[in-house]
């Protein structure tokens, strides 16, 4: 069962989960980390920035995302 409204829409292979609770000041996206056993968390100050990242990068054009590009380099070096 999806844990957020974006779970079924995300296309990025490095996405792990997200949380958006503006009243609790939580707006974050968790991605695979740069080393084994680590995660990378993007935390946003504004709800609109969180939604923009999710909709434009995680769900659509993930190959344009700077996090995706960085993580792809990790696999290309292997």
VMD Tcl script that draws the C-alpha trace (Angstrom):
set ca {
  {0.00 0.00 0.00}
  {1.41 3.42 -0.96}
  {2.58 5.58 1.92}
  {2.21 8.87 0.03}
  {0.28 10.20 -2.92}
  {3.45 10.07 -5.01}
  {4.50 6.47 -4.36}
  {2.65 5.07 -7.38}
  {3.87 7.90 -9.65}
  {7.60 7.90 -8.89}
  {9.84 6.67 -11.70}
  {13.30 7.36 -10.27}
  {15.11 4.14 -9.37}
  {16.90 5.82 -6.44}
  {13.76 7.08 -4.66}
  {13.02 5.37 -1.35}
  {10.19 7.39 0.24}
  {8.86 10.83 1.03}
  {7.01 12.62 3.79}
  {5.11 15.89 3.68}
  {3.50 17.13 6.88}
  {3.56 20.94 6.62}
  {1.94 21.50 10.03}
  {4.78 19.51 11.63}
  {7.37 21.24 9.41}
  {8.31 17.97 7.67}
  {8.91 18.00 3.92}
  {11.51 15.46 2.84}
  {12.44 13.01 0.12}
  {14.68 10.04 0.90}
  {16.86 8.58 -1.85}
  {19.51 5.89 -2.02}
  {22.78 7.09 -0.51}
  {26.23 7.47 -1.99}
  {27.64 4.52 -0.08}
  {26.27 1.11 0.86}
  {23.90 1.25 3.80}
  {23.32 4.99 3.56}
  {20.42 7.22 2.52}
  {20.30 10.75 1.22}
  {17.55 13.01 2.57}
  {16.42 16.15 0.76}
  {14.64 18.44 3.21}
  {12.61 21.41 1.95}
  {11.71 24.66 3.67}
  {8.64 25.24 1.50}
  {5.86 22.85 0.53}
  {5.84 24.16 -3.04}
  {9.52 23.24 -3.46}
  {8.87 19.73 -2.16}
  {6.01 19.23 -4.63}
  {8.01 20.74 -7.48}
  {10.89 18.30 -6.86}
  {8.55 15.31 -6.58}
  {6.48 16.14 -9.66}
  {9.24 17.38 -11.97}
  {12.08 15.05 -11.06}
  {11.04 12.02 -9.01}
  {7.89 11.36 -11.05}
  {8.81 12.60 -14.52}
  {12.26 13.75 -15.56}
  {14.40 11.92 -13.01}
  {17.36 11.80 -15.43}
  {17.58 15.61 -15.09}
  {17.81 15.46 -11.28}
  {21.21 16.28 -9.77}
  {20.83 13.51 -7.18}
  {20.08 10.95 -9.90}
  {23.13 12.08 -11.90}
  {25.38 11.87 -8.85}
  {24.16 8.38 -7.98}
  {24.52 7.17 -11.56}
  {28.21 8.07 -11.36}
  {28.50 5.70 -8.41}
  {27.37 2.80 -10.61}
  {29.33 3.85 -13.68}
  {32.59 3.69 -11.70}
  {32.04 0.05 -10.73}
}
mol new
graphics top color blue
foreach p $ca { graphics top sphere $p radius 0.5 }
foreach p [lrange $ca 0 end-1] q [lrange $ca 1 end] { graphics top cylinder $p $q radius 0.2 }
display resetview
